[in-house]
Amino acid sequence: MDPDFKKINSITVKYLFVSFLCLSFAVSGCSKQVSGDQKNYRFNGTMTVDGMERTYLLNLPPDYYDTSNLPLVIALHGLGGNAAECERDYGITEKGNAAGFVVVYPEGVRNDGILGLRTWNAGTCCQFAMEHNIDDVHFVSVLIDTLLAHYAINPKKVYVTGMSNGAMLTYRLACELSGKIAAIAAVSGTLLTTGPCKPGRAVPVLHIHSLQDEKVPYYGGTGLDGYYFPPVDSGLNVWANIDACSETPVVVDYGTYTFSQWNNSGNGATVECYLTKDGGHAWPGGLKSSRRSDAPSTAINATDAIWDFFKQYSLP
């Protein structure tokens, strides 16, 4: 056999092998090795967790390939939502690009109905994920580990935010993954864990809600899909106690919204709440998700408030 042919054949095999490795991993170190116009900033990822295929959308900021130790925001969609809808309606990718944050949008499992609606298992809600006891905490934990292993992310600056059912899971993640999450921000959800919330450390908590929300009523009651939701204040008081904050918050009324803060006792964690007087079950400052969705509050921009909150915190 011609030696040059053997050499070319060897190079081809090596190239195909490397290509296979890159393709076989939804996110991999291979993505860091590209240059010029080949640099990739967006990935639709797939991984198998607990025998189930799980999906997510990952966005890297424009300066990703020139920096390191970037913060990561995990954004969780609401009941029936998905990664694309979450990204489109809340302005999180635009904020992440401007601030130099990596953003990932995980997706809940689909139900077996004709619409294949996605949900999260937050404890006592919601639908398919709860009924089939899907371990979404484990999924998010594996996702964090995978992204830390393959991207230039600061492990001390991982944050979670979510809307509605996603906000409910955000609270559960803070209870069960406090060693991996620096701070959380929940929008239009509430704490619904089935057992006591016992994080391994004090977790800074930001909550954003509308007084007009009838799907997850701020003062508690029956709402979305017939579920009963406890008062939001009850969950915030739980976190104030966990974080060793004052029992009574300092409340400031700004006319279109009130801002409450449970002052901390020196451990660095605070509990804060924006309560708008307009809007409904929606992301304040975001887009209206559909014709039948509630109008978002215009009193504040939830994404801006969340970023300002997250930037204050990192894991010890």
C-alpha positions in Angstrom: 0.0 0.0 0.0 1.2 3.5 -0.8 2.7 5.1 2.4 1.1 8.5 1.5 -2.3 6.8 1.2 -1.8 5.1 4.6 -0.9 8.5 6.1 -3.9 10.2 4.6 -6.1 7.4 5.7 -4.8 7.6 9.3 -5.4 11.4 9.4 -8.9 10.8 8.1 -9.7 8.3 10.7 -8.4 10.6 13.5 -10.5 13.4 12.1 -13.6 11.3 12.0 -13.0 10.1 15.5 -12.6 13.6 16.9 -15.7 14.7 15.0 -17.7 11.8 16.5 -16.6 12.8 20.0 -17.8 16.4 19.5 -21.1 15.3 18.0 -21.7 12.6 20.7 -21.7 15.2 23.4 -24.4 17.9 23.4 -22.0 20.2 25.1 -18.3 19.4 25.1 -14.8 20.8 25.3 -14.6 20.6 21.5 -16.8 23.7 21.3 -14.0 25.7 23.0 -11.3 24.7 20.5 -12.9 26.4 17.4 -11.7 29.7 16.1 -12.8 32.6 13.9 -16.2 32.2 12.2 -16.5 28.7 13.6 -17.1 29.9 17.2 -20.4 28.6 18.5 -22.5 30.6 20.9 -25.8 28.6 21.0 -26.4 24.9 21.6 -29.5 22.8 21.7 -28.3 20.1 24.2 -29.6 16.7 25.0 -28.5 14.4 27.8 -29.8 11.2 29.4 -30.6 11.5 33.1 -32.3 8.7 35.1 -33.0 6.9 31.8 -34.8 9.9 30.3 -33.8 12.2 27.5 -33.6 15.7 28.8 -33.1 18.8 26.7 -31.9 22.4 27.1 -30.9 25.5 25.2 -27.5 27.1 26.1 -26.4 30.6 25.2 -22.9 32.0 25.5 -22.2 35.8 25.7 -20.4 37.5 22.8 -17.1 37.8 24.8 -17.2 34.1 25.9 -14.1 33.0 24.0 -12.1 35.9 25.4 -13.0 35.5 29.1 -13.2 32.9 31.8 -15.0 32.2 35.1 -18.3 33.5 33.8 -21.5 33.5 35.9 -24.3 31.1 34.9 -28.0 31.7 35.1 -30.4 28.8 34.9 -33.8 30.0 33.6 -36.8 27.7 34.2 -40.0 28.0 32.0 -43.5 27.8 33.4 -46.1 25.1 33.1 -46.6 24.2 29.4 -43.7 26.4 28.4 -40.3 25.5 26.9 -36.8 26.9 26.4 -37.7 29.0 23.3 -40.7 30.6 24.9 -38.8 31.4 28.1 -36.0 33.0 26.1 -38.4 34.9 23.9 -40.6 36.4 26.6 -38.3 37.4 29.4 -35.3 39.1 27.8 -32.9 36.9 29.7 -30.5 36.1 26.8 -30.2 39.8 25.9 -29.4 40.6 29.5 -26.9 37.8 29.8 -25.2 38.8 26.6 -24.8 42.4 27.8 -23.6 41.4 31.3 -21.3 38.6 30.2 -23.4 35.7 31.7 -23.9 32.2 30.4 -27.6 31.3 30.3 -29.1 27.9 30.1 -32.8 27.1 29.6 -33.6 23.5 30.7 -36.9 21.9 29.7 -39.3 20.0 31.8 -40.4 16.5 30.6 -43.4 16.3 28.2 -46.6 14.8 29.3 -48.2 12.0 27.3 -51.1 14.2 26.1 -51.6 15.3 22.5 -49.9 18.7 23.3 -47.0 17.2 25.1 -47.0 20.0 27.7 -43.8 20.3 29.8 -43.9 20.5 33.6 -41.6 20.5 36.6 -41.9 18.4 39.8 -41.7 21.1 42.4 -43.2 19.0 45.2 -47.0 19.3 45.2 -47.2 20.7 41.7 -47.4 20.1 38.7 -49.2 17.6 36.6 -47.1 14.9 34.8 -43.7 15.7 36.4 -45.2 15.6 39.9 -47.5 12.6 39.2 -44.6 10.5 37.8 -42.2 11.8 40.5 -39.7 13.0 37.9 -36.4 13.9 39.6 -35.9 17.4 38.2 -33.6 18.3 41.1 -31.2 15.5 39.9 -31.6 16.7 36.3 -30.6 20.3 37.1 -27.7 19.0 39.4 -26.3 16.9 36.5 -26.8 19.8 34.1 -24.8 22.1 36.4 -22.0 19.5 36.7 -21.9 19.0 32.9 -21.7 22.7 32.1 -19.1 23.4 34.7 -17.0 20.5 33.2 -17.2 21.8 29.7 -17.5 25.6 29.8 -15.7 28.5 31.4 -18.2 29.0 34.2 -17.5 30.1 37.7 -18.8 27.3 40.1 -19.4 29.9 42.8 -21.7 32.0 40.6 -24.5 29.7 39.5 -28.0 31.2 39.9 -31.5 30.0 39.2 -34.6 31.9 38.2 -38.0 30.6 37.1 -41.5 31.6 36.2 -44.7 30.0 37.7 -44.1 26.2 37.9 -40.4 27.1 37.1 -40.4 29.4 40.1 -41.7 26.6 42.3 -38.9 24.3 41.2 -36.5 27.2 41.8 -37.5 27.1 45.5 -37.1 23.4 45.6 -33.6 23.6 44.1 -32.6 26.1 46.7 -33.7 23.7 49.4 -31.9 20.7 48.0 -29.0 22.1 46.0 -27.8 25.0 48.1 -24.2 23.8 47.7 -24.3 24.5 44.0 -26.6 27.6 43.8 -25.4 31.0 44.9 -28.9 32.7 44.9 -32.4 32.3 43.5 -35.1 34.5 42.0 -38.7 33.2 41.8 -41.4 34.9 39.7 -45.1 34.2 40.2 -44.6 30.9 42.1 -44.4 29.8 45.7 -42.7 27.2 47.9 -44.3 23.8 47.5 -41.9 21.3 48.8 -43.5 18.1 50.3 -41.1 18.1 53.3 -39.2 20.6 55.4 -36.8 22.9 53.4 -33.4 22.2 54.9 -30.6 23.8 52.8 -27.0 23.3 53.8 -26.5 27.1 53.9 -28.3 30.4 53.9 -29.6 31.1 50.3 -30.3 34.7 49.1 -33.9 34.8 47.8 -35.6 37.3 45.6 -39.4 37.0 44.9 -41.4 38.9 42.3 -45.2 38.7 42.1 -48.4 40.6 41.2 -51.3 41.3 43.5 -53.5 40.7 40.5 -52.2 37.2 40.0 -55.2 34.8 40.1 -53.3 31.7 38.8 -50.9 31.6 41.8 -52.6 34.0 44.2 -50.2 36.0 46.4 -52.3 35.5 49.5 -52.9 31.9 48.7 -55.8 29.9 47.4 -56.9 27.7 44.5 -55.5 28.8 41.2 -53.6 27.3 38.2 -55.1 23.9 37.1 -57.1 23.6 40.3 -54.0 23.4 42.6 -54.0 25.0 46.0 -51.2 27.4 46.6 -50.1 28.5 50.1 -49.6 32.2 50.6 -46.3 33.5 49.2 -45.5 35.2 52.5 -45.5 31.9 54.2 -42.7 30.7 52.0 -40.8 34.0 52.3 -41.1 33.7 56.1 -39.6 30.2 55.9 -36.6 31.5 54.0 -36.3 34.5 56.4 -36.0 32.0 59.2 -33.5 29.8 57.3 -31.4 32.8 56.4 -31.5 34.2 60.0 -33.2 37.4 58.8 -35.5 39.6 60.8 -39.0 38.3 61.4 -40.7 41.4 60.0 -39.7 42.9 56.7 -39.0 46.5 56.0 -41.6 47.6 53.4 -41.4 50.6 51.1 -44.3 51.6 48.9 -43.3 53.0 45.5 -46.9 53.6 44.3 -47.1 51.0 41.5 -45.3 48.3 43.6 -44.0 47.6 47.1 -40.5 46.4 48.0 -40.0 44.3 51.1 -36.7 43.2 52.6 -36.1 40.8 55.5 -32.8 42.1 56.8 -30.1 39.6 57.4 -28.1 39.1 60.6 -24.6 39.1 59.0 -24.5 35.8 57.1 -24.7 37.7 53.8 -28.1 36.4 52.7 -31.2 38.5 52.3 -34.8 37.8 51.4 -36.5 40.4 49.1 -39.8 40.8 47.4 -41.2 43.0 44.7 -45.0 43.0 44.8 -46.6 44.9 41.8 -50.1 46.3 41.8 -50.6 45.8 38.1 -50.2 42.9 35.7 -51.1 39.4 36.5 -49.5 35.9 36.2 -46.7 37.1 34.0 -43.1 38.2 33.9 -43.0 41.9 34.8 -41.4 43.9 32.0 -41.5 40.9 29.6 -43.7 40.0 26.7 -47.3 38.7 26.8 -46.8 35.0 26.1 -50.0 34.5 24.2 -53.4 36.1 23.4 -54.9 34.4 26.5 -52.0 35.1 28.8 -52.1 37.8 31.5 -50.5 41.2 30.7 -47.1 41.7 32.4 -46.7 44.4 35.0 -45.0 47.6 33.8 -44.1 48.7 37.3 -40.7 47.0 37.2 -38.5 45.0 34.9 -38.1 41.6 36.5 -35.0 40.7 34.5 -33.1 43.8 35.5 -34.1 43.4 39.2 -33.0 39.7 39.1 -29.6 40.6 37.6 -29.0 43.3 40.2 -29.8 40.8 42.9 -27.7 38.0 41.5 -24.6 40.2 41.1 -24.4 40.7 44.8 -23.8 37.0 45.7 -21.5 34.1 45.2 -21.0 30.8 47.0 -18.6 30.9 49.9 
